[in-house]
């Protein structure tokens, strides 16, 4: 079996490591390594792990490099054919790696695969609910709003097995994503690492979009399920989280959409996001509303760095898979579940040429 490297970025989260790291080390896969990327924690995390779990390779960063740079800097220490980016608040069952590796080994054009992501806590006698960060695989709508199979905005479905079909998805969750190493830093068709401008939030969607544009595929392997606490780095509703989500979404759209389509989408997003900020202010969340305005200002200031990466036309990119608008579907039309969305509004995943033929991926040119 090929070696798997599991990278866990942490910052001042010793209680989480005590709670969740033992389950990772109890993985029954025959050949894996765990790399703890410590972002200069001041709570003794690195010393604790070195003493209690000597098999873990601890990589100490000089400062808090956050999620993207923390993972990127740890990647050269990984020796596996496949790399898993795993949040420090994820509990895994012993056999969780096997279905992910099987997808990678059986489908060489797959560059990323995620397990099903469920909440850590459940009510007795009730099924677990999907977890916000990834559920059973992610998509975005035509304005760039992300959603998942099992979660539309804050509506989390209980897991009844309704999304247990293995299939292509647009993006895989950064909370637990397996990546093909050669797709990141190999030769033809490699797309690079996480975009460090993003720092945190939306970085996995950007990475998966780059993979699709390069001709790779992204999958969900629901036979593997892991349990995510969520909100450990930045709790929901904090201005910083709001800032990163809005700013990074705009940067991602600018990077991946052709100029004409970007202009239309930006006008739509500006209207919808202004309404969202007004709602925040009306609810007394003035810091969040100001974070939206700051996100727009900073996205405008930073977007020029992506000009050379932009596709010239629709035929040169992979367009958002859902043609509709999830905010309209959810808040105005009352569609609460992924299965409520009209299937005819989803376009086939993968790039195509203007005449409808299959686009030749970069790794095959």
N, C-alpha and C positions, 0 to 999 in steps of 0.2 A: 504493500500500500504506500502511496506517495506521502511524503512528510507534509504536515500542516503546521504553519506558524500562527499562533494566536497572539495578537497584539492588543494589550489593554492599556489605554491612556488613563492616567489618574492624576488628581490634584487635590490634596487635603481631604481625602475620602477614606481614611482608615476604617471607619465602621463598615463601609460598603465592602472593602476588601476582606474584612473578617467574615462578613456574611456570605459573599458570593464567590470569592476566589476558590474555596474548597470544592465547590461543585465543578468548576472548570478543571481542576487538577484530578478530579475523579472520572474524567472522560475516559471511555473504554477503547478509544481508537488506538491502534498499535504504535503509531509514530507521530507524535506531535510535541511541540515546544510552546511554552508560554513566555512571552516577553512583556514585562511591565514597563511601560514608558512613563516615568514619573516626572511630572512637570514642576519640579522644584517644590514638592510638598514640604510643609513645615510641621507636619503632625507625626513624623516618624514612620510614614508609610513604607519607605524604601528599606529602612532598617528592620522593620517588622517582617516584611516579606522575605528578606534575605535570611533572617533567623528562623522563621517558622516554615518557610517553603523554599528550601535551598535549590530545588530544581528549576525555579523560576529565574529567568535571565532578567536582571534589573538594569534598565538604561536610565540614567539620571540626566535630565535636561537642566540647563543652568537657570531657566526661568519658566514661567507658565506660558508655554507655546500653544496652548489650547488644543483643540481636537485635531485640526488639519496638520499643522506643523509637527505636533507631538507624534502623530502616526507616521508622517513622512520621514522624520528623523530616526524613528525606530526601524523602519523597513530595511535599511542596509544590514541590520543585525539578524534579520530573518533568514533561515536556511531552507524553508519549505517551498515546494512547488506551488502550493496554494497558501494564501494569507487570509486570516480571518481578523477583521477589525471588530472587537467586542467591547461594548460598554462595560464599565466597572460595576454596574447595577443590574447585571443579567445573570439569572440562574439557569443552568443548563442541565438536562438529564444526561446520563452516561453515554447514550448512543446517538447524541445529536449530530455528530460530525459525519457519520456514515452516509446518510442520504445526500448530504451536500457534496461529498467527494464523488459519489456515484454519478451525480449530474455532470460534474466537471470531467470525469473520466469518459463517460459515455457520449458526451456532446462537446467536442473540442472547439466549437464556435461559441460556446458560452463563456463569458468572462466574469460574470458575477451571479451569485445565487444567494438567496436568503432563506432561513427557516421561517416558519410561522411564528409570529411574535404575539404572545399573550400576556395579560396582566399577571403579576406575581400573586396577588391576593384574590380570593374568590369567596363567595358566600357558600356556606355548606348546603349541599344539595342542588346548587345551581351551576350551570356551565361557566367556565372562565370567559371573560370578555376579551376581545382583541385589544391589543395595546396601541396607543395613539401613534407611536413613532414608525410603525411599519405594517402591523396587522398581517395580512396575507398577500402583500405585494402592492407597490405604489404606482400611481398614474398622475398626470397633470392635465388640467383642462386647457382650453385655447388661450386663456389669460395667464396661465402659469400657476394656478392654484393647485397645490398637491392634495391628493386624497388617496385612500387605500381600499382594498377589498376588506371590508370590516369596519371602516371608519370614514364618515363624512363629517368634516369639521369636528365638533365635540361629541358627536353621536357615535358611541362605541357599541357594536353589535356583540351579543353573546356568540361564542363559537359552537355551532351545532354541526360542524363539518361541511357547511355550505360552500366554503371556498377551499376545499381540499383537493382540487384538481391542480396538478402540476402544469404550469403554463408559463409563457413569456409574460413579463411585466415591464413597465417602463423604467421603474427604479426600485432598487433594493435598499432596505433600511441600513443606515450606518451604525445602528445599535448592534447588529449581528450580520455582517456581510462577508461572504467568502469571495475572494478575488483570485483570478488566474494571474500569477506573477508576471508572465510574459506579456500580458495585455497592458501592464502598467509600465514596465521598464525593459521590455524586450526590444526586438528589432522592428520589422515591418508591422504596422498596425497597433503599436503601443501608443497609449494616450497620455502617459504621464501620471503623476500622483494626484493627491487631493489639492485643490486650488487653495493656497494659503491665504489669499486675499479674503476668502470667505470666513476664515478663522473657525467658525462653528455654525451649524444649521444650513441646510440645503446643499451642503458639499457633496453628499452622496447622490443627490439628484443630478447635479452638474456632472459628476463622474460618470454616472450611468448614461447620461445623454451623450457624453463624449464617446463612450463605448459603442452605443448604437450608431453614432455617426461614422465610426471607424469600421463598422460591419460586424461587430460582436453582438451577442444576445445576452439578455438578463433574464433570470428565471426565479421562480418560487418553488421550493421543495417542501410542501406542507407536511410530508411524512416526518420532518424534523420540526419540533416545537420547542421554543425557549421562552423564558419568563422574564419580563422587563419591568423594573420598578418605575422608571421614567421620572423626568423632572429633577434629576439629581444635580445636574450641572447648573441649569437655569430653570427655576420653577415657572410654570405657565403664568402669564400675566405680568411678568416683570418687564420693565421698559427695555432692558438690554436684549432680552429674548425677542421682543417685538421688533426692535431695531434690526437685529441680524436677519430675522425671517423676511422682513419687507425689503431690506437693502439687497440681500443675497438673491432673492427672487428676481429683482429687477436686473441685477448684473447677469444672472444666468440667462434670462430672456434676451438681453442685448447680445450676449456671446453667441447664442445658438440660433436666433431667428434672423432671416434675411432683412435688410434695411426696410423695405416697404412693409413687410408684415410687422416688423418691430414697431413702426410708427403707429399702425392701427392698434396693436395690442397695448402700447404704452398709453394711448389716449383712453382706452377702455379701463386699463388698470388705474390710471390716475383718478378717474371718476369713481370707481368702486372703492379704492383705498381712501379717498377723501371722505366718502360716506362712512367707511369703517372708523376712521379717525374721529369724525363727528360723533359717532355713536359712543366711542370711548370717552370723549369729553362730556357727553350728556350723562354718562354714568359716573362721572366724577374721576375718571382715570386720565387725568390731564398729562401725567408723565408718559403714559403710553401713547397718547395722541401726539405729543411732541416727538416721541421716538419715531413715529411714522414720518413726520416732516423731516427729521434729521436723516432718516434712511433714504429719502428721495434726494436730498441735497448731496449726501455722500455717494450715492450710486451715480449721480450725474458727474460728480468729480472724478470717479474712478473708472468709469466705463471705457474711456479711451484706450486703456491698456489691452482691451479685447478686440480692437478694430481689426487687426490682422487675422483673427480667428473666425470672423463672421462669415457665414455662407453667403454667396452672392444672390442665390435664389432658392425657391422652395425645393427644387429638384436636387439641391446640393446639401440638404440637411434631413433630419428626421423631425417631423412636425409633432407638436403635442398630440397625444393619441385621442383625447376626448374633445370633440368639436364643440361641445356645449359649454355652459358656464355653471360650475358646481355651486357657487353662491346663489344663483338664481334658482337652480334645481332644488337646493336644500331649503333655503329660507322663504322662497316665494311659492314654490310648487309642492313643498312638503315631502320631498323625496329624502328619506332618512337613511336608507340602506344603499350600499353599492349596487345591489341587485335591482333597485328601483330605477337606476339610470337606464335610459333607452339604449339598447345594444347597437342600434343602427347609427348612433352618434359616435361610436368608436371607430377610428381608422386603424388599418393594419399596421402593426409595428414594423419598423425597418425602413430604410431609405429606398426611394424609387426614382427612376429617371422621369423626365418630363413626359415621355411617351408611354409611361406606365410600366416599363420594364424594370427588372431588378437592377439596382445600382451596384456596381462592382466595389466591394469594400476595399479599404486602403491596404489591408493585410494580404489581399490577393492580387494586387496590381503588380 
